[in-house]
Amino acid sequence: MRALMGLLGLLGLAGEVLAEGCVIHSQDERIEVRICQQNRNIPAELFRSGFCQPQLKDQQVEVTFVEACPSGAFGVCRNAQVSNMPYRQDIHYYGVASDARYLQPACEQTSQGTWSAE
């Protein structure tokens, strides 16, 4: 019984990792960007301390952790691979929909992800 409870606990933790996201809002004098990264298989601590903590020079950055990315994205890069790592995430893009013309090819070619317009 103890082993079963332990296994259920681990499965619960795995579910939490997959249901974790962060909304990143950055802006400078000219541009404002808002994305949400939904974790697929990145270790939770690495996701929180590295992936969701961008260092953007001369930009004000605000990070909010969420259970799931909010609706309203104009596009999502699903199952995007982090360069040179085995990790995957879904990246939700908000803001200027015409940016999809740049983001979709980057998603499909660079990140080996699947683009979907929302």
Backbone atoms as SQL, in Angstrom:
CREATE TABLE atoms (id INTEGER PRIMARY KEY, chain TEXT, resi INTEGER, resn TEXT, atom TEXT, x REAL, y REAL, z REAL);
INSERT INTO atoms VALUES
  (1, 'A', 1, 'MET', 'N', 0.827, -1.195, 0.000),
  (2, 'A', 1, 'MET', 'CA', 0.000, 0.000, 0.000),
  (3, 'A', 1, 'MET', 'C', 0.867, 1.252, 0.000),
  (4, 'A', 2, 'ARG', 'N', 1.956, 1.228, 0.796),
  (5, 'A', 2, 'ARG', 'CA', 2.859, 2.378, 0.863),
  (6, 'A', 2, 'ARG', 'C', 3.469, 2.668, -0.515),
  (7, 'A', 3, 'ALA', 'N', 3.849, 1.594, -1.235),
  (8, 'A', 3, 'ALA', 'CA', 4.433, 1.765, -2.566),
  (9, 'A', 3, 'ALA', 'C', 3.417, 2.395, -3.524),
  (10, 'A', 4, 'LEU', 'N', 2.172, 1.947, -3.428),
  (11, 'A', 4, 'LEU', 'CA', 1.122, 2.492, -4.286),
  (12, 'A', 4, 'LEU', 'C', 0.911, 3.979, -4.008),
  (13, 'A', 5, 'MET', 'N', 0.896, 4.350, -2.737),
  (14, 'A', 5, 'MET', 'CA', 0.726, 5.764, -2.379),
  (15, 'A', 5, 'MET', 'C', 1.904, 6.590, -2.900),
  (16, 'A', 6, 'GLY', 'N', 3.105, 6.028, -2.799),
  (17, 'A', 6, 'GLY', 'CA', 4.281, 6.724, -3.306),
  (18, 'A', 6, 'GLY', 'C', 4.201, 6.937, -4.811),
  (19, 'A', 7, 'LEU', 'N', 3.773, 5.901, -5.530),
  (20, 'A', 7, 'LEU', 'CA', 3.624, 5.995, -6.972),
  (21, 'A', 7, 'LEU', 'C', 2.574, 7.029, -7.346),
  (22, 'A', 8, 'LEU', 'N', 1.452, 7.015, -6.651),
  (23, 'A', 8, 'LEU', 'CA', 0.413, 8.009, -6.924),
  (24, 'A', 8, 'LEU', 'C', 0.924, 9.420, -6.654),
  (25, 'A', 9, 'GLY', 'N', 1.725, 9.558, -5.607),
  (26, 'A', 9, 'GLY', 'CA', 2.321, 10.855, -5.319),
  (27, 'A', 9, 'GLY', 'C', 3.233, 11.321, -6.437),
  (28, 'A', 10, 'LEU', 'N', 4.059, 10.410, -6.963),
  (29, 'A', 10, 'LEU', 'CA', 4.950, 10.768, -8.070),
  (30, 'A', 10, 'LEU', 'C', 4.160, 11.133, -9.322),
  (31, 'A', 11, 'LEU', 'N', 3.101, 10.385, -9.590),
  (32, 'A', 11, 'LEU', 'CA', 2.266, 10.707, -10.744),
  (33, 'A', 11, 'LEU', 'C', 1.624, 12.075, -10.584),
  (34, 'A', 12, 'GLY', 'N', 1.229, 12.395, -9.372),
  (35, 'A', 12, 'GLY', 'CA', 0.664, 13.710, -9.107),
  (36, 'A', 12, 'GLY', 'C', 1.684, 14.804, -9.370),
  (37, 'A', 13, 'LEU', 'N', 2.927, 14.576, -8.957),
  (38, 'A', 13, 'LEU', 'CA', 3.981, 15.564, -9.214),
  (39, 'A', 13, 'LEU', 'C', 4.233, 15.703, -10.705),
  (40, 'A', 14, 'ALA', 'N', 4.238, 14.583, -11.421),
  (41, 'A', 14, 'ALA', 'CA', 4.457, 14.653, -12.865),
  (42, 'A', 14, 'ALA', 'C', 3.343, 15.452, -13.518),
  (43, 'A', 15, 'GLY', 'N', 2.105, 15.266, -13.049),
  (44, 'A', 15, 'GLY', 'CA', 0.990, 16.032, -13.590),
  (45, 'A', 15, 'GLY', 'C', 1.166, 17.512, -13.340),
  (46, 'A', 16, 'GLU', 'N', 1.710, 17.873, -12.183),
  (47, 'A', 16, 'GLU', 'CA', 1.932, 19.277, -11.881),
  (48, 'A', 16, 'GLU', 'C', 2.952, 19.885, -12.829),
  (49, 'A', 17, 'VAL', 'N', 4.011, 19.145, -13.120),
  (50, 'A', 17, 'VAL', 'CA', 5.039, 19.665, -14.018),
  (51, 'A', 17, 'VAL', 'C', 4.423, 19.965, -15.380),
  (52, 'A', 18, 'LEU', 'N', 3.593, 19.051, -15.874),
  (53, 'A', 18, 'LEU', 'CA', 3.010, 19.234, -17.188),
  (54, 'A', 18, 'LEU', 'C', 1.943, 20.323, -17.204),
  (55, 'A', 19, 'ALA', 'N', 1.392, 20.650, -16.043),
  (56, 'A', 19, 'ALA', 'CA', 0.332, 21.649, -15.982),
  (57, 'A', 19, 'ALA', 'C', 0.862, 22.986, -15.493),
  (58, 'A', 20, 'GLU', 'N', 2.134, 23.254, -15.730),
  (59, 'A', 20, 'GLU', 'CA', 2.718, 24.493, -15.250),
  (60, 'A', 20, 'GLU', 'C', 3.082, 25.387, -16.425),
  (61, 'A', 21, 'GLY', 'N', 2.798, 26.643, -16.258),
  (62, 'A', 21, 'GLY', 'CA', 3.144, 27.607, -17.286),
  (63, 'A', 21, 'GLY', 'C', 3.595, 28.902, -16.658),
  (64, 'A', 22, 'CYS', 'N', 4.155, 29.763, -17.490),
  (65, 'A', 22, 'CYS', 'CA', 4.509, 31.097, -17.009),
  (66, 'A', 22, 'CYS', 'C', 4.209, 32.106, -18.115),
  (67, 'A', 23, 'VAL', 'N', 3.591, 33.184, -17.707),
  (68, 'A', 23, 'VAL', 'CA', 3.310, 34.289, -18.623),
  (69, 'A', 23, 'VAL', 'C', 4.449, 35.287, -18.468),
  (70, 'A', 24, 'ILE', 'N', 5.081, 35.610, -19.577),
  (71, 'A', 24, 'ILE', 'CA', 6.189, 36.566, -19.576),
  (72, 'A', 24, 'ILE', 'C', 5.743, 37.801, -20.340),
  (73, 'A', 25, 'HIS', 'N', 5.782, 38.912, -19.661),
  (74, 'A', 25, 'HIS', 'CA', 5.392, 40.196, -20.247),
  (75, 'A', 25, 'HIS', 'C', 6.620, 41.095, -20.182),
  (76, 'A', 26, 'SER', 'N', 7.072, 41.547, -21.336),
  (77, 'A', 26, 'SER', 'CA', 8.236, 42.436, -21.365),
  (78, 'A', 26, 'SER', 'C', 7.931, 43.649, -22.214),
  (79, 'A', 27, 'GLN', 'N', 8.580, 44.738, -21.865),
  (80, 'A', 27, 'GLN', 'CA', 8.410, 45.949, -22.667),
  (81, 'A', 27, 'GLN', 'C', 9.609, 46.850, -22.504),
  (82, 'A', 28, 'ASP', 'N', 9.841, 47.617, -23.552),
  (83, 'A', 28, 'ASP', 'CA', 10.830, 48.682, -23.502),
  (84, 'A', 28, 'ASP', 'C', 10.145, 49.929, -24.048),
  (85, 'A', 29, 'GLU', 'N', 10.899, 50.875, -24.488),
  (86, 'A', 29, 'GLU', 'CA', 10.307, 52.133, -24.963),
  (87, 'A', 29, 'GLU', 'C', 9.459, 51.969, -26.216),
  (88, 'A', 30, 'ARG', 'N', 9.771, 50.964, -27.041),
  (89, 'A', 30, 'ARG', 'CA', 9.101, 50.841, -28.334),
  (90, 'A', 30, 'ARG', 'C', 8.198, 49.627, -28.495),
  (91, 'A', 31, 'ILE', 'N', 8.488, 48.550, -27.779),
  (92, 'A', 31, 'ILE', 'CA', 7.771, 47.309, -28.060),
  (93, 'A', 31, 'ILE', 'C', 7.326, 46.620, -26.774),
  (94, 'A', 32, 'GLU', 'N', 6.187, 45.946, -26.881),
  (95, 'A', 32, 'GLU', 'CA', 5.645, 45.183, -25.763),
  (96, 'A', 32, 'GLU', 'C', 5.390, 43.760, -26.250),
  (97, 'A', 33, 'VAL', 'N', 5.834, 42.770, -25.477),
  (98, 'A', 33, 'VAL', 'CA', 5.688, 41.362, -25.859),
  (99, 'A', 33, 'VAL', 'C', 5.063, 40.596, -24.702),
  (100, 'A', 34, 'ARG', 'N', 4.130, 39.692, -25.043),
  (101, 'A', 34, 'ARG', 'CA', 3.540, 38.821, -24.038),
  (102, 'A', 34, 'ARG', 'C', 3.444, 37.412, -24.607),
  (103, 'A', 35, 'ILE', 'N', 4.096, 36.475, -23.927),
  (104, 'A', 35, 'ILE', 'CA', 4.019, 35.069, -24.302),
  (105, 'A', 35, 'ILE', 'C', 3.715, 34.250, -23.049),
  (106, 'A', 36, 'CYS', 'N', 3.327, 33.007, -23.277),
  (107, 'A', 36, 'CYS', 'CA', 3.168, 32.072, -22.168),
  (108, 'A', 36, 'CYS', 'C', 3.851, 30.778, -22.578),
  (109, 'A', 37, 'GLN', 'N', 4.704, 30.277, -21.705),
  (110, 'A', 37, 'GLN', 'CA', 5.382, 29.016, -21.933),
  (111, 'A', 37, 'GLN', 'C', 4.703, 27.949, -21.085),
  (112, 'A', 38, 'GLN', 'N', 4.208, 26.902, -21.738),
  (113, 'A', 38, 'GLN', 'CA', 3.549, 25.789, -21.051),
  (114, 'A', 38, 'GLN', 'C', 4.525, 24.623, -21.025),
  (115, 'A', 39, 'ASN', 'N', 4.902, 24.195, -19.846),
  (116, 'A', 39, 'ASN', 'CA', 5.890, 23.132, -19.674),
  (117, 'A', 39, 'ASN', 'C', 5.340, 21.785, -20.124),
  (118, 'A', 40, 'ARG', 'N', 6.152, 21.045, -20.863),
  (119, 'A', 40, 'ARG', 'CA', 5.785, 19.673, -21.242),
  (120, 'A', 40, 'ARG', 'C', 6.635, 18.661, -20.486),
  (121, 'A', 41, 'ASN', 'N', 7.955, 18.819, -20.505),
  (122, 'A', 41, 'ASN', 'CA', 8.803, 17.824, -19.831),
  (123, 'A', 41, 'ASN', 'C', 10.080, 18.424, -19.228),
  (124, 'A', 42, 'ILE', 'N', 10.094, 19.694, -18.980),
  (125, 'A', 42, 'ILE', 'CA', 11.247, 20.351, -18.377),
  (126, 'A', 42, 'ILE', 'C', 11.163, 20.144, -16.866),
  (127, 'A', 43, 'PRO', 'N', 12.254, 19.753, -16.213),
  (128, 'A', 43, 'PRO', 'CA', 12.199, 19.627, -14.750),
  (129, 'A', 43, 'PRO', 'C', 11.679, 20.926, -14.126),
  (130, 'A', 44, 'ALA', 'N', 10.785, 20.793, -13.168),
  (131, 'A', 44, 'ALA', 'CA', 10.059, 21.944, -12.601),
  (132, 'A', 44, 'ALA', 'C', 10.987, 23.058, -12.129),
  (133, 'A', 45, 'GLU', 'N', 12.030, 22.713, -11.392),
  (134, 'A', 45, 'GLU', 'CA', 12.931, 23.747, -10.869),
  (135, 'A', 45, 'GLU', 'C', 13.650, 24.478, -12.003),
  (136, 'A', 46, 'LEU', 'N', 14.091, 23.732, -13.006),
  (137, 'A', 46, 'LEU', 'CA', 14.759, 24.345, -14.155),
  (138, 'A', 46, 'LEU', 'C', 13.790, 25.240, -14.923),
  (139, 'A', 47, 'PHE', 'N', 12.560, 24.782, -15.070),
  (140, 'A', 47, 'PHE', 'CA', 11.549, 25.575, -15.767),
  (141, 'A', 47, 'PHE', 'C', 11.337, 26.909, -15.055),
  (142, 'A', 48, 'ARG', 'N', 11.145, 26.848, -13.740),
  (143, 'A', 48, 'ARG', 'CA', 10.879, 28.068, -12.955),
  (144, 'A', 48, 'ARG', 'C', 12.089, 28.991, -12.864),
  (145, 'A', 49, 'SER', 'N', 13.268, 28.428, -12.664),
  (146, 'A', 49, 'SER', 'CA', 14.443, 29.265, -12.405),
  (147, 'A', 49, 'SER', 'C', 15.185, 29.675, -13.662),
  (148, 'A', 50, 'GLY', 'N', 14.996, 28.962, -14.756),
  (149, 'A', 50, 'GLY', 'CA', 15.734, 29.276, -15.973),
  (150, 'A', 50, 'GLY', 'C', 14.847, 29.715, -17.123),
  (151, 'A', 51, 'PHE', 'N', 13.936, 28.846, -17.510),
  (152, 'A', 51, 'PHE', 'CA', 13.108, 29.104, -18.678),
  (153, 'A', 51, 'PHE', 'C', 12.152, 30.271, -18.473),
  (154, 'A', 52, 'CYS', 'N', 11.703, 30.468, -17.255),
  (155, 'A', 52, 'CYS', 'CA', 10.732, 31.527, -16.977),
  (156, 'A', 52, 'CYS', 'C', 11.380, 32.764, -16.363),
  (157, 'A', 53, 'GLN', 'N', 12.672, 32.893, -16.505),
  (158, 'A', 53, 'GLN', 'CA', 13.379, 34.056, -15.965),
  (159, 'A', 53, 'GLN', 'C', 14.278, 34.660, -17.046),
  (160, 'A', 54, 'PRO', 'N', 13.691, 35.193, -18.107),
  (161, 'A', 54, 'PRO', 'CA', 14.523, 35.735, -19.192),
  (162, 'A', 54, 'PRO', 'C', 15.293, 36.980, -18.748),
  (163, 'A', 55, 'GLN', 'N', 16.483, 37.101, -19.251),
  (164, 'A', 55, 'GLN', 'CA', 17.314, 38.280, -18.999),
  (165, 'A', 55, 'GLN', 'C', 17.325, 39.093, -20.291),
  (166, 'A', 56, 'LEU', 'N', 16.495, 40.105, -20.364),
  (167, 'A', 56, 'LEU', 'CA', 16.358, 40.924, -21.561),
  (168, 'A', 56, 'LEU', 'C', 16.898, 42.319, -21.270),
  (169, 'A', 57, 'LYS', 'N', 17.974, 42.657, -21.925),
  (170, 'A', 57, 'LYS', 'CA', 18.639, 43.928, -21.679),
  (171, 'A', 57, 'LYS', 'C', 17.726, 45.110, -21.974),
  (172, 'A', 58, 'ASP', 'N', 17.724, 46.050, -21.063),
  (173, 'A', 58, 'ASP', 'CA', 16.966, 47.294, -21.193),
  (174, 'A', 58, 'ASP', 'C', 15.455, 47.090, -21.311),
  (175, 'A', 59, 'GLN', 'N', 14.946, 45.969, -20.813),
  (176, 'A', 59, 'GLN', 'CA', 13.510, 45.723, -20.845),
  (177, 'A', 59, 'GLN', 'C', 13.003, 45.422, -19.449),
  (178, 'A', 60, 'GLN', 'N', 11.830, 45.913, -19.184),
  (179, 'A', 60, 'GLN', 'CA', 11.143, 45.603, -17.940),
  (180, 'A', 60, 'GLN', 'C', 10.419, 44.276, -18.163),
  (181, 'A', 61, 'VAL', 'N', 10.670, 43.286, -17.291),
  (182, 'A', 61, 'VAL', 'CA', 10.099, 41.954, -17.456),
  (183, 'A', 61, 'VAL', 'C', 9.286, 41.582, -16.222),
  (184, 'A', 62, 'GLU', 'N', 8.079, 41.080, -16.466),
  (185, 'A', 62, 'GLU', 'CA', 7.212, 40.600, -15.389),
  (186, 'A', 62, 'GLU', 'C', 6.853, 39.150, -15.698),
  (187, 'A', 63, 'VAL', 'N', 7.027, 38.259, -14.718),
  (188, 'A', 63, 'VAL', 'CA', 6.721, 36.840, -14.892),
  (189, 'A', 63, 'VAL', 'C', 5.642, 36.447, -13.892),
  (190, 'A', 64, 'THR', 'N', 4.615, 35.766, -14.402),
  (191, 'A', 64, 'THR', 'CA', 3.534, 35.263, -13.561),
  (192, 'A', 64, 'THR', 'C', 3.386, 33.778, -13.825),
  (193, 'A', 65, 'PHE', 'N', 3.441, 32.977, -12.762),
  (194, 'A', 65, 'PHE', 'CA', 3.257, 31.533, -12.915),
  (195, 'A', 65, 'PHE', 'C', 1.775, 31.207, -12.893),
  (196, 'A', 66, 'VAL', 'N', 1.377, 30.317, -13.818),
  (197, 'A', 66, 'VAL', 'CA', -0.028, 29.939, -13.972),
  (198, 'A', 66, 'VAL', 'C', -0.134, 28.424, -14.089),
  (199, 'A', 67, 'GLU', 'N', -1.308, 27.907, -13.824),
  (200, 'A', 67, 'GLU', 'CA', -1.539, 26.470, -13.981),
  (201, 'A', 67, 'GLU', 'C', -1.590, 26.103, -15.462),
  (202, 'A', 68, 'ALA', 'N', -2.181, 26.980, -16.257),
  (203, 'A', 68, 'ALA', 'CA', -2.288, 26.767, -17.703),
  (204, 'A', 68, 'ALA', 'C', -2.262, 28.127, -18.386),
  (205, 'A', 69, 'CYS', 'N', -1.766, 28.154, -19.601),
  (206, 'A', 69, 'CYS', 'CA', -1.702, 29.418, -20.340),
  (207, 'A', 69, 'CYS', 'C', -3.108, 29.938, -20.620),
  (208, 'A', 70, 'PRO', 'N', -3.293, 31.256, -20.504),
  (209, 'A', 70, 'PRO', 'CA', -4.620, 31.828, -20.741),
  (210, 'A', 70, 'PRO', 'C', -5.021, 31.774, -22.214),
  (211, 'A', 71, 'SER', 'N', -6.308, 31.847, -22.455),
  (212, 'A', 71, 'SER', 'CA', -6.821, 31.892, -23.826),
  (213, 'A', 71, 'SER', 'C', -6.508, 33.266, -24.417),
  (214, 'A', 72, 'GLY', 'N', -6.718, 33.393, -25.704),
  (215, 'A', 72, 'GLY', 'CA', -6.527, 34.676, -26.358),
  (216, 'A', 72, 'GLY', 'C', -5.248, 34.792, -27.167),
  (217, 'A', 73, 'ALA', 'N', -4.456, 33.724, -27.237),
  (218, 'A', 73, 'ALA', 'CA', -3.235, 33.756, -28.048),
  (219, 'A', 73, 'ALA', 'C', -3.622, 33.760, -29.523),
  (220, 'A', 74, 'PHE', 'N', -2.834, 34.448, -30.343),
  (221, 'A', 74, 'PHE', 'CA', -3.103, 34.400, -31.780),
  (222, 'A', 74, 'PHE', 'C', -2.458, 33.180, -32.414),
  (223, 'A', 75, 'GLY', 'N', -1.499, 32.569, -31.733),
  (224, 'A', 75, 'GLY', 'CA', -0.846, 31.374, -32.239),
  (225, 'A', 75, 'GLY', 'C', -0.115, 30.640, -31.136),
  (226, 'A', 76, 'VAL', 'N', 0.075, 29.335, -31.364),
  (227, 'A', 76, 'VAL', 'CA', 0.779, 28.495, -30.397),
  (228, 'A', 76, 'VAL', 'C', 1.764, 27.614, -31.143),
  (229, 'A', 77, 'CYS', 'N', 2.998, 27.587, -30.648),
  (230, 'A', 77, 'CYS', 'CA', 3.994, 26.652, -31.148),
  (231, 'A', 77, 'CYS', 'C', 3.969, 25.464, -30.194),
  (232, 'A', 78, 'ARG', 'N', 3.354, 24.383, -30.632),
  (233, 'A', 78, 'ARG', 'CA', 3.170, 23.209, -29.777),
  (234, 'A', 78, 'ARG', 'C', 4.360, 22.258, -29.894),
  (235, 'A', 79, 'ASN', 'N', 4.751, 21.709, -28.757),
  (236, 'A', 79, 'ASN', 'CA', 5.824, 20.719, -28.677),
  (237, 'A', 79, 'ASN', 'C', 7.152, 21.273, -29.197),
  (238, 'A', 80, 'ALA', 'N', 7.409, 22.536, -28.926),
  (239, 'A', 80, 'ALA', 'CA', 8.651, 23.177, -29.362),
  (240, 'A', 80, 'ALA', 'C', 9.827, 22.605, -28.585),
  (241, 'A', 81, 'GLN', 'N', 10.873, 22.242, -29.307),
  (242, 'A', 81, 'GLN', 'CA', 12.064, 21.700, -28.662),
  (243, 'A', 81, 'GLN', 'C', 13.011, 22.834, -28.309),
  (244, 'A', 82, 'VAL', 'N', 13.522, 22.778, -27.090),
  (245, 'A', 82, 'VAL', 'CA', 14.516, 23.752, -26.648),
  (246, 'A', 82, 'VAL', 'C', 15.825, 23.379, -27.319),
  (247, 'A', 83, 'SER', 'N', 16.497, 24.362, -27.937),
  (248, 'A', 83, 'SER', 'CA', 17.704, 24.081, -28.716),
  (249, 'A', 83, 'SER', 'C', 18.750, 23.320, -27.911),
  (250, 'A', 84, 'ASN', 'N', 19.269, 22.274, -28.543),
  (251, 'A', 84, 'ASN', 'CA', 20.328, 21.424, -27.990),
  (252, 'A', 84, 'ASN', 'C', 19.973, 20.767, -26.660),
  (253, 'A', 85, 'MET', 'N', 18.695, 20.594, -26.380),
  (254, 'A', 85, 'MET', 'CA', 18.253, 19.937, -25.149),
  (255, 'A', 85, 'MET', 'C', 17.067, 19.038, -25.479),
  (256, 'A', 86, 'PRO', 'N', 16.803, 18.047, -24.640),
  (257, 'A', 86, 'PRO', 'CA', 15.685, 17.138, -24.906),
  (258, 'A', 86, 'PRO', 'C', 14.340, 17.669, -24.411),
  (259, 'A', 87, 'TYR', 'N', 14.278, 18.929, -24.023),
  (260, 'A', 87, 'TYR', 'CA', 13.078, 19.470, -23.394),
  (261, 'A', 87, 'TYR', 'C', 12.098, 20.031, -24.410),
  (262, 'A', 88, 'ARG', 'N', 10.810, 19.969, -24.041),
  (263, 'A', 88, 'ARG', 'CA', 9.730, 20.451, -24.902),
  (264, 'A', 88, 'ARG', 'C', 8.784, 21.351, -24.121),
  (265, 'A', 89, 'GLN', 'N', 8.190, 22.311, -24.841),
  (266, 'A', 89, 'GLN', 'CA', 7.209, 23.211, -24.254),
  (267, 'A', 89, 'GLN', 'C', 6.287, 23.718, -25.350),
  (268, 'A', 90, 'ASP', 'N', 5.132, 24.240, -24.947),
  (269, 'A', 90, 'ASP', 'CA', 4.217, 24.919, -25.865),
  (270, 'A', 90, 'ASP', 'C', 4.384, 26.408, -25.602),
  (271, 'A', 91, 'ILE', 'N', 4.527, 27.184, -26.668),
  (272, 'A', 91, 'ILE', 'CA', 4.710, 28.626, -26.517),
  (273, 'A', 91, 'ILE', 'C', 3.501, 29.334, -27.123),
  (274, 'A', 92, 'HIS', 'N', 2.779, 30.066, -26.284),
  (275, 'A', 92, 'HIS', 'CA', 1.576, 30.804, -26.690),
  (276, 'A', 92, 'HIS', 'C', 1.974, 32.263, -26.922),
  (277, 'A', 93, 'TYR', 'N', 1.563, 32.812, -28.065),
  (278, 'A', 93, 'TYR', 'CA', 1.904, 34.188, -28.432),
  (279, 'A', 93, 'TYR', 'C', 0.665, 35.075, -28.406),
  (280, 'A', 94, 'TYR', 'N', 0.797, 36.213, -27.758),
  (281, 'A', 94, 'TYR', 'CA', -0.296, 37.190, -27.633),
  (282, 'A', 94, 'TYR', 'C', 0.185, 38.510, -28.229),
  (283, 'A', 95, 'GLY', 'N', -0.732, 39.320, -28.667),
  (284, 'A', 95, 'GLY', 'CA', -0.347, 40.649, -29.154),
  (285, 'A', 95, 'GLY', 'C', -0.651, 40.833, -30.618),
  (286, 'A', 96, 'VAL', 'N', 0.376, 41.062, -31.418),
  (287, 'A', 96, 'VAL', 'CA', 0.238, 41.421, -32.827),
  (288, 'A', 96, 'VAL', 'C', 0.202, 40.157, -33.690),
  (289, 'A', 97, 'ALA', 'N', -0.982, 39.829, -34.193),
  (290, 'A', 97, 'ALA', 'CA', -1.172, 38.592, -34.955),
  (291, 'A', 97, 'ALA', 'C', -0.315, 38.527, -36.223),
  (292, 'A', 98, 'SER', 'N', 0.004, 39.673, -36.816),
  (293, 'A', 98, 'SER', 'CA', 0.823, 39.655, -38.036),
  (294, 'A', 98, 'SER', 'C', 2.243, 39.153, -37.771),
  (295, 'A', 99, 'ASP', 'N', 2.657, 39.088, -36.499),
  (296, 'A', 99, 'ASP', 'CA', 3.974, 38.523, -36.159),
  (297, 'A', 99, 'ASP', 'C', 4.044, 37.036, -36.473),
  (298, 'A', 100, 'ALA', 'N', 2.901, 36.402, -36.714),
  (299, 'A', 100, 'ALA', 'CA', 2.870, 34.976, -37.035),
  (300, 'A', 100, 'ALA', 'C', 3.707, 34.669, -38.272),
  (301, 'A', 101, 'ARG', 'N', 3.829, 35.607, -39.176),
  (302, 'A', 101, 'ARG', 'CA', 4.615, 35.344, -40.391),
  (303, 'A', 101, 'ARG', 'C', 6.080, 35.091, -40.082),
  (304, 'A', 102, 'TYR', 'N', 6.575, 35.576, -38.941),
  (305, 'A', 102, 'TYR', 'CA', 7.948, 35.315, -38.505),
  (306, 'A', 102, 'TYR', 'C', 7.998, 34.156, -37.510),
  (307, 'A', 103, 'LEU', 'N', 6.993, 34.091, -36.661),
  (308, 'A', 103, 'LEU', 'CA', 6.989, 33.107, -35.588),
  (309, 'A', 103, 'LEU', 'C', 6.705, 31.688, -36.086),
  (310, 'A', 104, 'GLN', 'N', 5.823, 31.549, -37.064),
  (311, 'A', 104, 'GLN', 'CA', 5.482, 30.217, -37.560),
  (312, 'A', 104, 'GLN', 'C', 6.691, 29.512, -38.173),
  (313, 'A', 105, 'PRO', 'N', 7.456, 30.144, -39.082),
  (314, 'A', 105, 'PRO', 'CA', 8.628, 29.448, -39.627),
  (315, 'A', 105, 'PRO', 'C', 9.669, 29.120, -38.545),
  (316, 'A', 106, 'ALA', 'N', 9.854, 30.014, -37.577),
  (317, 'A', 106, 'ALA', 'CA', 10.800, 29.749, -36.491),
  (318, 'A', 106, 'ALA', 'C', 10.331, 28.552, -35.669),
  (319, 'A', 107, 'CYS', 'N', 9.037, 28.484, -35.415),
  (320, 'A', 107, 'CYS', 'CA', 8.459, 27.369, -34.664),
  (321, 'A', 107, 'CYS', 'C', 8.725, 26.048, -35.381),
  (322, 'A', 108, 'GLU', 'N', 8.391, 26.005, -36.656),
  (323, 'A', 108, 'GLU', 'CA', 8.455, 24.752, -37.404),
  (324, 'A', 108, 'GLU', 'C', 9.886, 24.355, -37.768),
  (325, 'A', 109, 'GLN', 'N', 10.724, 25.302, -38.116),
  (326, 'A', 109, 'GLN', 'CA', 12.069, 24.976, -38.590),
  (327, 'A', 109, 'GLN', 'C', 13.099, 24.923, -37.465),
  (328, 'A', 110, 'THR', 'N', 13.103, 25.911, -36.596),
  (329, 'A', 110, 'THR', 'CA', 14.110, 25.984, -35.547),
  (330, 'A', 110, 'THR', 'C', 13.752, 25.108, -34.354),
  (331, 'A', 111, 'SER', 'N', 12.473, 25.121, -33.952),
  (332, 'A', 111, 'SER', 'CA', 12.046, 24.405, -32.741),
  (333, 'A', 111, 'SER', 'C', 11.403, 23.056, -33.026),
  (334, 'A', 112, 'GLN', 'N', 11.286, 22.673, -34.295),
  (335, 'A', 112, 'GLN', 'CA', 10.622, 21.430, -34.689),
  (336, 'A', 112, 'GLN', 'C', 9.251, 21.286, -34.028),
  (337, 'A', 113, 'GLY', 'N', 8.555, 22.421, -33.874),
  (338, 'A', 113, 'GLY', 'CA', 7.226, 22.429, -33.274),
  (339, 'A', 113, 'GLY', 'C', 6.149, 22.405, -34.342),
  (340, 'A', 114, 'THR', 'N', 4.917, 22.425, -33.898),
  (341, 'A', 114, 'THR', 'CA', 3.758, 22.479, -34.785),
  (342, 'A', 114, 'THR', 'C', 3.011, 23.763, -34.504),
  (343, 'A', 115, 'TRP', 'N', 2.838, 24.603, -35.513),
  (344, 'A', 115, 'TRP', 'CA', 2.165, 25.895, -35.357),
  (345, 'A', 115, 'TRP', 'C', 0.660, 25.712, -35.476),
  (346, 'A', 116, 'SER', 'N', -0.064, 26.351, -34.596),
  (347, 'A', 116, 'SER', 'CA', -1.525, 26.384, -34.749),
  (348, 'A', 116, 'SER', 'C', -2.010, 27.807, -34.449),
  (349, 'A', 117, 'ALA', 'N', -2.812, 28.315, -35.384),
  (350, 'A', 117, 'ALA', 'CA', -3.434, 29.633, -35.194),
  (351, 'A', 117, 'ALA', 'C', -4.626, 29.415, -34.276),
  (352, 'A', 118, 'GLU', 'N', -4.761, 30.272, -33.303),
  (353, 'A', 118, 'GLU', 'CA', -5.850, 30.106, -32.321),
  (354, 'A', 118, 'GLU', 'C', -7.010, 30.993, -32.675);
